Amino acid sequence: MEETNSLIEQRKAKLAALRAKGINPFANKFSPAEGCGQARSNYVEGREVSIAGRLTAHRDMGKSQFIDLKDQTGRIQVYAQKQALGDEQFEIFKHLDLGDFVGAKGTLFTTKTGEISVKLTSFVILAKSLRPPPEKWHGLADTEIRYRQRYLDLMANDDVRQTFLLRSRVIREIRNFLHERGFIEVETPMMQAIPGGAAAQPFVTHHNALGCSVYVRIALELYLKRLLVGGIDRVFELGRNFRNEGLSRKHNPEFTMLEAYQAFGDYETMMELVQSMICHVAQQVLGTLKIEHKDAEGKILRTIDLTPPWRRVTYKELIQEKAGVDWFDSSPDERRKRAVELGAEIGKEYEDFEVTGAVFEKLIEPTLIQPTFVTHLPKQLVPLAKLSPNDPSTVEVFECCINGQEIAPAYSEQNDPLEQRDRLEHQAGGEQQKLDEDFLVALEHGMPPAGGMGMGIDRLCMMLLGQESIRDVILFPQLKPK
């Protein structure tokens, strides 16, 4: 800490010296003609360039100086000579610090060692860095610092910056795919009088002007279905959801969700949509359907093959494979006992269907590395879906699991207002204030049969970009306060 404070004081002294010379070290504007990486890629001997970036390396060779400038497009070396700049400018150049932003003009050439560089003719200080960069400039490793001060992580780790640039492209391609299929993007309320569309603990706040509590949304579903009632037949929303629950490798209290609804479709319509969309995104962003996940040393841990068609298997079949073919013929007490023996964590308050659900979530889902559509879940798990005609104990639902976690659930949406009311009342446990009456009234006006799906964008990015923690695909993850 003392060393850092000393360096900060030295940099402040340089700042004062620059201002004493009439130099403003915090420029209003500089317009580079191209990026640093672009200048390097488009090399033509003697071509004039104008670039800007952060100073990431500085080598003092006496009458000549070398610095590296880096921006979003990449890095390039800049070569400064005293003869070209003049005494005063060269002296200022010598005292630039790591982390400073610099605008530079000059011509491209190649050094004797074969390094593409810019021979400097003029420069301007764009922003003086008053704090030294991380000690390990090329590879900040302290995860606490990386997550709390993401800007340092992005400065120091090229692969981290690349992950977030790719995430942006993933979201862009999802939008492109859905727009091409005639879906309309909308925005729905984040603050809601009744949190609905999922079984999750909401965040609650107070609306002063209305004098009432409001909830930050836990799902997008119920408002998007209102739009189906209103005649928007293909609709989607990409936005944040908020759930007042635990943190884990797979969970963050706020997360990005895609929900899409297609009138006159069903869960199989959504199955085709999800498979086609993920394959489209992978091909456009990564150029491949085979996704390699590697460890810190670069060793391949597993390869996920997205090549269609993806496996389809029922929930019951997977349970029977893991827990025995007689699982559903056993008594509830026997199922509970066997679940514990298998290693599932079972709470005392768990209902019988939740015991089976724990076996799936804890013991089966983590093994589903390759793309798998798990279909026909128990009706108790999904109160917003239509019953399966051939087995009324299940609903027309799938969970798309890849990389050992659920990426996207989808339903044949329930559009019978009386059946929907009955199932939501059961879920609410008789608490009338938990019922979204406006949604139920909307259904009574008539909603077409429809397929609907939700996709966790953070988990999708974990799978596509080879990241093991949700914190590595969220720029500013929620952390415990210091």
N, C-alpha and C positions, 0 to 999 in steps of 0.2 A: 504493500500500500504506500509506504514512504517513497519507494522508487517511482511508482506511478505518479504520485503527487509532485515529485521533483521534475519528472518529464513534462507534466502539464505546465508547471511554472516556466520551464524552458521554452515551451511552445508559445505560451502567452507573451514571453519576452520577444520572441521572433515576430509575433503578431504586432506588438507595439512598435518594433523597429520598422516593419513594413509600412505601418500607418504614418510613422514619422517621415518616411520617404514619399508620402503622398500616394501610396498604393492602397487601394481598397481590396483586401484579401477575401471579400465575399461579394463576388460579381453579381450583377443583376441578370446577365444573360450571356450566353456564348452559343453559337449555332454551328456545331460540327457538321461537316458535309457527309460524314459516314461514321460508322462504328469502328472501334479499334480492330476487332476481329475481321470486319469487312475490308478494311484497308489492307490487312495482312493477306486476306484471301484473294483480293483483286490486285495482286502485285504487278506493277509495271515499272521498270527501272526509271527513276527520275520523275515519276508522276507526283504532282503536288497534292498534298492531303491536308485536311483540317479535321482534327480529332479531339476528343475530350474523354477523360476518365480519371479513375482513382490511382494514385501512385502506390504501387505494391512492391517495388524493389528499387534500390538506389545504389549505384556502384561508382565510386569516386576514383578516377584515373588521372588526377592532377589537372592537366589542361583540357581534359575531356571528361564528360560525365555520361553515364548511362542510367536511364530509369525505365521501368516498365509501367505502362498505363493500361488500365483494365476497365472495361465497361461490360454491359450485358452481352455484347456480341463476342467478346474475347479479349485477348491481350496482345500488345505490340511493344517492342523496344523503341525507345527514343534516344537519339545520340545528340549530345550538345557539345559544341566546341566554343572555347573562349573567343576565338578569332571571329566566328560567325555572329555571336550574340553581343559582343562588346563586354568591357570589364564589369560595368554595373549590373547588367542583366545576368551575366554569368555568375556573379557573386550571389545574387538572389537565387538563381537556379540551384546553386550548390547547397543552399540552406533549406530547400524543400524537405518536407518530412513525409514519412510513410503515412498514407491515409489522406494526404492532401488531394484535392481535385484540381486538375490542371487542364487548360486548353492549349493545344499545340498545333503549329503549322510548320510544314516542311516538305521534304521530298523523300520518296521511297528509295532505298538502296539496300544492298546486302553486305553485311560485314564479312571480314576474312574468314570468320568461323561459320558462315552460311546463315546467319540470323537476319531475317527480314526486319528492317528498322526504318525509322523516320529520322532523317538528318534535319535537325531543328533550325528554323529560321526565326521563329518568334514564339513566345508563350505568354500565357496569362494565368495567374492564380485565381481559381474560381471559388474555392472554399478551403479555408485553412482548418485542418484537423487539430483540435486542441487536446485530444486524448490519443495515446498510442494504440495501434491495433492490437489484437490478441497476440500473445507470445508466439503461439503456433499459427502464424499467419496463413500458412498453406496447410490447413487441416485442423481446425478447432475441434477438439475431442470432448471437452467437458460438457456432458449432456445438460447439466443444470444451466450453464451459461447459454448453450445453444438454444434451448427452448425459451428461457426468460429474455434473452437479448438476441432475437432471431436475426436482427440486422447484422450482428457480428458473425453469425453462422453463415449467412448469405455472402458476406464479404470474404470469409476464409475458406469456405467449402464449395468448390465448383459443382460437385455432384448434387449438393443440396439445392443450390440455385436451379440446376437443371431439372430436378424433380418438380419444383414448383412452376417452372416454365411449361413443363409437360402437363402438369395438372390443368393449367389454363387451357392448353390445347385440347385436353380430354373434354372439358366442359363445352368448349366451342364446337367440337365435333358432335357431341350429344345434341346440341341445339340444331346444328345443321341437319343431322339425321331426322329429327322429329319435324322440322320445318318442311323438309323434302316430302314427308309423308302426310302433310296437310294438317299437322297439329298446330294449335294456336297457343302461344305462351301468354300466361296471365299472372297477376299478382293478387294474393288474397290476404286477409288480415293476419297479422302476427299477434295482435292483442285480441283475445276472445273472451266472451262472457262465460262460455262453457268450453273447457278443453276437451276435444273429442277426436275420434279417428284412430285412437290407439289406447292401450292400457299402460299408462305411464304417469309418474308423479310430475305435476307441472310446477313451474315457477309462478309465484303469485305476486302482483303488485297492486297499487291503488291508483285509481283515476280520480284526481282531485275535482275536476269540473263536473263529472258525473256522480261523484260521491259513492263509488262502488269499487269492489275488487275486480280486477281483470287478470286473465291468465295469459302467459306467453305460450304460443301454440306448441303442441306436442306432435302434431301431424297436419298435413295439408288436405286430407281426404274430404271432409264433409263440405267444405266450401267448393271444391272442384266438382263434386257431384251435384251441387246446386246448379252449376253451369250446364251440366248435362240436361237437367230439367229445363233450363232456359233455352236449350237448343244449340249450344256449342258442342258439336258432336265429337270433336277431337281436341283435347285440351291438356296442357301440361304446365307445371310450375317447377322451377328450380329455386330453392330457397332454404333458409335456415330453420331448423326445428330446435326446440330447447326442452331438455328433460332433466328434472331435478333429482338425478340419480348418481350412481357411483362412477368413478374414473377407472379405466383399465386400458390394456393394450388395444382393445377394440372399441372403447367407449369414451366419448367426450361429451360434456353436458350440452354443448351446442354443436350441431353437425349439419352438413349440407345434404338435402334430400331432393330427389327427383320423384314426382308423382305424375303419371299420365293416365288418361282415361279415354277409351274409344267406344263410342256408342255402337250398338249392334254387334259387339264382339263378346268374347268370353275369356276364360283363363288361358285357353289354347291360343287365342289371338295374341295375348300378352306374351306367351311363351315364345312365339315366333318373333315378336317385337324385341324382347330382351336379348335373345340369341343373336338376332341380326344386328342390333345396335352395338352390343359389346364387341362383336367381330368387326364391325365397321370402324369403331373407335380405335381398336387395337391396330388394325391395318393402316389407318390414316395417320395415327400418332407414332406408332412404333415400327410399322412396316412389317409386322409378323404376327402370327397367331400363336406362336410358341413363346411363352413368357418365362424367363429364367429368374429364379430367386437365388441370390448368392449371400454368403456370409461375409464378415468384415474383411477376410483375406481374399475374397473373390472366388471361393470354391462354390460350385453350383450345388445348392441344397435340394432343389426340386425344379422341375419344368412343368408348367401348366400349359396344356394343349387345348386351345379354344376352337379347334377345327370342328365344325358342325358335322353331323347332328350330335347334340349333347344327350347324355344319359337321362332317361326318365324312369323313376322308380317311386312306388307309393310309400308313404309314411309307415304304413303297417308292415310292409315287406322289410323295410330297414330295421324296424323294431324287432321283428321276428328273427332276422339274421343275427342281431346282437344279443337279444334277451331270451330267445327260444321261441319255437313255432307255437307253443301253447300259451304265450304271454297273454293274449286277449281272452283266453278261456279260463285263466286262473282267477282266483278271488282277489279283491283289492288288497287285502292283507298280504297275500302271497306276492303280489306285484311289488308292494312297498319293500318287503323283505329282500326280494331278489334284486331290486334296484340298488339297495344299500350294498349288497354283496358284490354287485358289478362295479361299484365305486361312484355311483351318482350321489350327490348331496341332496337329501330329501328333508324339507322342513316339516315340522309336526303339523302345521296348518295346511299342508298341501292336500288338494283334492286328488281323486284318483287320476284324472286326466293330466294333472300337473306332474304326477309321479312319472307317467309315461313321457311327458314333455321333457322332464329333467334327464331321462335316459337318452333322449334324442339330442338335446342341446349339449350335454356334457360328454357323452361317450360316442355319439355317431357323427354329429355335425363337424367336429374337428378333423375327422378322417376323410371328409369329402373334399379332397384337394382338386380333382378334375371337375369340370363343370357338370353339375347334377341338378335336375329338376325333381325335387321331392314333392309329390302330389298327394291330394286328397287327405288333408289334415283333419283331426277331430273338430267337429262343429263348435265345441266349447272354446277352442283357441281363436276362432275367427268369426265373431258375431256379425261382421259386415258382408259376409259372402253367402252365395246361394248354396243350398244343399245339393249333394251329388244325387242324381236321379236313381242310380243303381245301389247307393249305400247312404241312406239318410243320416247315418251317424257321422258322416264326413261331409266336407264342403269342397266345392270346385275351386281349389286353391293350389298354388305351387310356391315353394321356396326355392329360389335359385341359389345354390351353395357352390362357392368356388374358393379355393385356398383355405378350406377349413372354417369358413364362416358364411353366414347368410349375406348375400349381396342384394337380392331383390325378391320380395314376396309379391304375389299377384293373385287376383280373384276374378271369378265371375261375380260381379257386384250384385248384392241383394237389392231388388227394386220393388219388392212387395212391401208396402208401407205398414201393413198390419203385422206381418212376420218380423219386419225390422224393429218395430216398436216393442214387440214381445221380447226379442233377444237383447235389445238395449236395456230394457227394464230389468231383465235378469242380470245383465252385467253390472247395472247400477246398484243392484242389491236393494231395490225399493227406495233409494234416495232420489226423489223427484228432481232435486236441483241439479243432478248430474245428467239429466236428459236434455238433449238439444232439441227442443220442441220445434224450433224453426226449421231444422233439417227434416224432421218427420213430417211437418206440414208440406215442405217442398216435395217430398216423395209422394204425398197424397195427390199432388197435381200431375203426377206421372213422370217417371224416369225410364228412358229406354233401357233394354238389356245392354249391358256394357262390360267390357273387360277393363280392369284397373290394375296398375302396378306402382310400386314404390321402389326406388333404388338408392341405397346409401352411397353417395358419391365418394365419401372419404374411404370407405372399404373398397369400392371399385378401384380407386387410385392406389390403395395399398397393394391390391392384387396386380394391377397393370404395371406399376412402377417398382415392384419388388421391395416394398417396405414392410417391416414386421410390426411397426407400431403406428397407431392412428396419429400420434403426435408428430410423426415424420412426414405427414401429408397435410397437416393443418398448420398454417403459418404461425398462428399465435394460439397454441393449445391452452386450455384451462390448467392452471397450476395452483398448488397450495400456496397461500400468501407466505412471504418470508417472515 
